């Protein structure tokens, strides 16, 4: 699941689209150590995108009529109710990209395209872990997903390449 950690003085606030079946997380939530705000996945992505673009809030129909909308402003557009969602930014964004140049221009692949580009723009300090660092000019400008202006550090990761093995058994 995708989540954003917001620290208060005593309680850690978690905004997440899915929290999974994590026993430690469950214990912390039930003990009151964590405050959890479940947010639809697309809304969470838009919260980061809007935050990175400097947009303080936006309206969405997603979540209207559910506990997600409790306590939020509702406005009607063309006869349909929408809830006001505030954008989100963070002190840090840590993203995983496929390639980067020394200036921090990033290229993502596969499912890394889902949230990493939005998260990279929403962090005051963005660190990108990449599989390959290339020289400036080697990345095709039209293929860059996140411009280096948003990225403060690029780190080459050491990634384990796992493969699946087909196993069969005889009848």
Secondary structure as UniProt FT lines:
FT   STRAND          3..7
FT   STRAND          12..16
FT   HELIX           23..30
FT   TURN            31..32
FT   STRAND          34..38
FT   HELIX           41..53
FT   STRAND          57..60
FT   TURN            62..65
FT   HELIX           67..69
FT   TURN            70..71
FT   STRAND          74..77
FT   TURN            78..79
FT   STRAND          80..86
FT   STRAND          90..101
FT   TURN            102..103
FT   STRAND          106..107
FT   HELIX           110..113
FT   TURN            114..115
FT   HELIX           116..122
FT   STRAND          123..134
FT   TURN            136..137
FT   HELIX           141..143
FT   HELIX           148..150
FT   STRAND          153..156
//
